[in-house]
Each structure stands twice: as C-alpha cells, then as structure tokens.
Amino acid sequence: MKKLSMEELNRLSVEEFRETDKNPLVIVLNNVRSLNNVGSAFRTADAFLLEKIYLCGITGTPPHRDIQKTALGATETVTWEHHESTLETIQKLKSAGYTVCSIEQVDQSIMLDKFIPEKNKKYALVFGNEVFGVEEAVIQNSDYVIEIPQFGTKHSLNIAVTIGIVSWDLVAKLSQ
C-alpha cells in the first residue's frame, strides 16, 4: 500500500465540478454560529457533490477567513445563498419539489439507519444551531425528522460531524 498523490486522486477542477451532475441534496444551515462549522459544511457538500447550501439567519457567509480555513476552497465550487428566514427557505424548497428533512432529536424522529430516501426525489437537509438545534417552526414544517442513533453518554454530535454522517449516508443510499 502507498498513499495516493494529488495527481492519482484525480479530483475535479472547479469548472468540472460546476458542470457535473450533483446528488439531489441541499444543505440548509439554521442559525449556525460557528464559521468553522459553516466551512466544514461547504467542504462536505463539495466532497459528496451536493447541489447547494442555504445559509439562514445568523449563519455566516463567505468570504470569511474562518470559513475558508475549513472549507479549503469549497466556497468556490459549492453554490450557496443566504436567506434571513429558515422557515421561508424550506417552504420555498418544498414548493420547488424538495422533501425537507430536519436533523434533530424529537419524539417521532426516524433513525438515520431506518430512513430510506426515494431515488426520484430531491432532499433538503436542515441542520440547526450548535446550542438550540433546529427551530421548532422548521421542525413542524419538515416532512421528516431524522436522528442519528447514538450509544454513549453524550446526546449530540458536532454539527460538522452530523452533516458528514447524514450526507454520506443519503448519498450512499441514493446510489444503490
């Protein structure tokens, strides 16, 4: 075994990325306060060829050096928009044919391993504030609320980790 060189990784150029068909997933960040987490969301969206990121409420926007530090250039490839209201954003996404899935712990959540996305649908994945989670009104207007099963003493994961787990899981399921 040997570690692959950058050339051997055969990554897309920025232009190739923009022209490539994307996975039918968008990320919606609901009042995410950490700019490092925002940058990580961009990097994950790039890694899994997601359509777009919606930055809502107090969520920071590029260009910012703390976002760039973790995005590593993904703000140049991933399409994004900023909107004041997460609720209005998900309502517009629903009107555009997206199924809205909030990632949160609620009494009627579906565990991620049990959630089976349909191949002919588009999904908007809503991730909430690091302290308060996804807004209640957004949860109430979601089609599904998905929870990542956890088995230890902690009851939450960092949002950047959560975005990575959920994005990979849904991309893998949609490509089967």
C-alpha positions as CSV (number, residue, x, y, z in Angstrom):
1,M,0.0,0.0,0.0
2,K,1.0,3.6,-0.7
3,K,-0.6,6.9,-0.1
4,L,-2.0,8.3,-3.3
5,S,-0.5,11.5,-4.8
6,M,-2.7,14.5,-5.6
7,E,-2.5,13.5,-9.3
8,E,-3.6,10.0,-8.6
9,L,-6.6,11.2,-6.7
10,N,-7.9,12.6,-10.0
11,R,-10.0,15.3,-8.4
12,L,-12.4,17.5,-10.5
13,S,-11.3,21.0,-11.4
14,V,-13.6,23.9,-10.3
15,E,-15.0,24.1,-13.8
16,E,-15.6,20.3,-14.0
17,F,-17.3,20.4,-10.5
18,R,-19.7,23.1,-11.6
19,E,-20.7,21.2,-14.8
20,T,-21.0,17.8,-13.1
21,D,-24.5,16.4,-12.2
22,K,-25.0,16.8,-8.5
23,N,-26.6,14.5,-5.9
24,P,-30.2,15.6,-5.3
25,L,-29.4,17.0,-1.8
26,V,-29.1,20.5,-0.5
27,I,-27.9,21.6,3.0
28,V,-29.9,24.2,5.0
29,L,-28.0,25.7,7.9
30,N,-30.4,27.1,10.5
31,N,-28.6,29.8,12.6
32,V,-25.2,28.1,12.7
33,R,-22.9,30.3,14.7
34,S,-19.5,28.7,14.2
35,L,-17.8,29.9,11.0
36,N,-15.6,26.7,11.2
37,N,-18.8,24.6,11.0
38,V,-20.0,26.6,8.0
39,G,-16.7,26.0,6.3
40,S,-17.0,22.3,7.1
41,A,-20.4,22.2,5.6
42,F,-19.0,23.6,2.3
43,R,-16.2,21.0,2.3
44,T,-18.7,18.2,2.9
45,A,-21.1,19.5,0.2
46,D,-18.1,19.6,-2.2
47,A,-16.9,16.1,-1.3
48,F,-20.3,14.5,-1.9
49,L,-21.4,16.6,-4.9
50,L,-24.4,18.2,-3.2
51,E,-26.4,20.8,-5.1
52,K,-26.3,23.8,-2.9
53,I,-26.1,25.2,0.6
54,Y,-28.6,27.6,2.1
55,L,-27.2,29.8,4.9
56,C,-30.0,31.1,7.0
57,G,-30.5,33.6,9.8
58,I,-27.3,34.4,11.7
59,T,-25.3,31.8,9.8
60,G,-22.1,33.4,8.5
61,T,-21.4,33.7,4.8
62,P,-18.3,33.7,2.6
63,P,-15.9,35.3,2.2
64,H,-14.5,35.0,5.7
65,R,-11.2,33.6,6.7
66,D,-12.6,31.3,9.4
67,I,-15.0,29.8,6.8
68,Q,-12.1,29.5,4.3
69,K,-9.9,27.8,6.9
70,T,-12.1,24.7,7.0
71,A,-13.7,25.0,3.5
72,L,-10.3,24.7,1.8
73,G,-11.7,26.3,-1.4
74,A,-15.1,24.6,-1.4
75,T,-16.8,28.1,-1.3
76,E,-15.5,28.5,-4.8
77,T,-17.2,25.3,-6.0
78,V,-20.4,24.9,-4.0
79,T,-23.3,27.1,-4.9
80,W,-24.8,29.0,-1.9
81,E,-27.4,31.6,-1.0
82,H,-28.2,33.5,2.2
83,H,-31.7,34.0,3.5
84,E,-32.9,35.6,6.7
85,S,-35.7,33.0,7.4
86,T,-35.1,29.3,7.5
87,L,-38.8,28.7,7.6
88,E,-39.4,30.7,4.4
89,T,-36.4,28.9,2.8
90,I,-37.8,25.5,3.5
91,Q,-41.3,26.5,2.3
92,K,-39.8,27.7,-1.0
93,L,-37.8,24.4,-1.3
94,K,-40.9,22.4,-0.7
95,S,-42.7,24.4,-3.4
96,A,-39.7,23.5,-5.7
97,G,-40.3,19.8,-5.0
98,Y,-37.8,19.1,-2.2
99,T,-38.6,16.8,0.7
100,V,-37.5,18.6,3.8
101,C,-35.7,16.6,6.5
102,S,-34.6,18.2,9.7
103,I,-31.8,16.5,11.6
104,E,-32.9,16.7,15.2
105,Q,-33.9,14.6,18.3
106,V,-37.7,14.7,18.6
107,D,-40.3,12.2,19.9
108,Q,-41.3,10.9,16.5
109,S,-37.9,11.0,14.7
110,I,-36.8,8.4,12.2
111,M,-33.4,6.9,13.0
112,L,-31.0,7.5,10.1
113,D,-30.3,3.8,9.5
114,K,-34.1,3.3,9.1
115,F,-34.6,6.2,6.7
116,I,-34.7,5.2,3.1
117,P,-34.7,8.1,0.6
118,E,-36.5,7.7,-2.7
119,K,-34.3,7.8,-5.8
120,N,-36.7,10.1,-7.7
121,K,-36.9,12.8,-5.0
122,K,-34.8,15.8,-4.0
123,Y,-34.0,16.4,-0.3
124,A,-33.3,19.5,1.8
125,L,-31.3,18.6,4.9
126,V,-31.8,21.1,7.7
127,F,-29.1,21.3,10.4
128,G,-29.5,23.6,13.4
129,N,-27.7,25.9,15.8
130,E,-25.0,24.3,17.9
131,V,-26.8,25.0,21.2
132,F,-30.5,25.3,20.3
133,G,-30.8,22.9,17.3
134,V,-33.3,23.3,14.6
135,E,-36.1,25.9,15.2
136,E,-39.4,24.4,16.4
137,A,-41.3,26.0,13.5
138,V,-38.9,24.5,11.0
139,I,-39.3,21.0,12.6
140,Q,-43.1,21.4,12.4
141,N,-42.9,22.2,8.7
142,S,-40.5,19.3,7.9
143,D,-41.6,16.2,6.0
144,Y,-39.3,14.1,8.2
145,V,-37.2,14.5,11.2
146,I,-34.1,12.2,11.2
147,E,-32.0,11.3,14.1
148,I,-28.5,9.8,14.2
149,P,-28.5,6.8,16.6
150,Q,-26.0,7.4,19.5
151,F,-25.0,4.8,22.1
152,G,-22.6,6.6,24.5
153,T,-23.1,9.1,27.3
154,K,-23.3,12.2,25.0
155,H,-26.6,13.1,23.4
156,S,-25.3,15.2,20.5
157,L,-22.6,15.4,17.8
158,N,-20.8,18.4,16.5
159,I,-22.8,19.8,13.5
160,A,-19.9,19.3,11.1
161,V,-19.7,15.6,12.0
162,T,-23.5,15.4,11.7
163,I,-23.5,16.9,8.3
164,G,-20.8,14.4,7.2
165,I,-22.6,11.4,8.5
166,V,-26.0,12.3,7.1
167,S,-24.7,13.4,3.7
168,W,-22.7,10.3,3.2
169,D,-25.5,8.0,4.4
170,L,-28.0,9.5,2.0
171,V,-25.6,9.7,-1.0
172,A,-24.7,6.1,-0.4
173,K,-28.4,5.0,-0.2
174,L,-29.3,7.0,-3.3
175,S,-26.5,5.5,-5.3
176,Q,-27.5,1.8,-4.6
